[in-house]
Amino acid sequence: MLLCDEYLTPASLDEAFAAMEKNRGRYRIVAGATDTYPWAREGRAGDVAIPVLIDVAKIPELRERRIDDKRVRLGAATPIQRFLDDPALARALPCMPRCAVWFADDQIRECATIGGNIVNASPAADGTPPLIAHEAEVELAARRNGKIARQRMALCDFVRGRNKTALEEGEILVAFECDALPGYGGAFEKVGHRRSLVISLVCLAALVKLDAAGRRIEDVRLAIAGIDAVPKRLGDVEKYLRAGMVTAERLEQAAEMPVNLVASRTRQAYRREVVRGFMMRGLINALRRAGADPNMLSPEQEASYA
């Protein structure tokens, strides 16, 4: 059970920082709180009493969305559901709708936020691989000497380990900025212990841009989570895929390359099989959505990974 004495909903960053300063050492920041309640339930953390919960989800700056053909700025309190019902956002971040549809149900997606998903730094957080593939940066804010100071860093540097980030005491995750990739084919693959409300064991984001003939990869971005303490960008696989024509053999070889990266403490053999299968299915789906020449892949290969 989660208990608190005060539940505050600041309307601005200044109000949030004032509440944090007043309640130093007594508060917890939430934005949707869909992970906070399960964490506090009996059997995981026991009964948890937090004197002050500060809910930043209604701060306008944390809800903003700015989208053009090159960049996307997302407030950290953007609900996961927006990736499904905002066409401009879906166009700019082509694997995020496929990530979001796996993310619990409609009710939870409307409350759960992209910032909350990232800041918890689960080794298999759904939102991290797509944003890493889009080369996302995080924007952090703190109030020092009465003024709000901001800093940015790459998301891959922000997540530092299992449930560990670079977020320091007194800081708030404000926003993400990342590449917009309209015209790319996007895919997201995920597996867990069950189909409904599944928590990832492994998840993969794939983004592909093809040449005009639809036979050669101009750009590819791959990121995976659940195989180690932090998500990984698969740069070596990307380089290999860009180096030649798309063929069934090249895809098979690319799918094998990250298998040995699995370093999770449990179910390693299973995860290796999953990684190979996800690589194939993710690449095939992303290529198809990018407009690949249908003659590049054999029907048998596509059927094997459908």
Secondary structure, 3 states (H helix, E strand, C coil): CEEEEEEECCCCHHHHHHHHHHCCCCEEEECCCCCHHHHHCCCCCCCEEEEEEEECCCCHHHCCEEECCCEEEEECCCECCHHHHCHHHHHHCCCHHHHHCCCCCHHHHHHCEHHHHHHCCCCCCCCHHHHHHCCCEEEEEEEECCEEEEEEEEHHHHEEECCEECCCCCEEEEEEEEECCCCCEEEEEEEECCCCCCCEEEEEEEEEEECCCCCEEEEEEEEEECCCCCCEECHHHHHHHHCCECCHHHHHHHHHCCHHHCCCCCCHHHHHHHHHHHHHHHHHHHHHHCCCCCCCCCHHHHHHCC
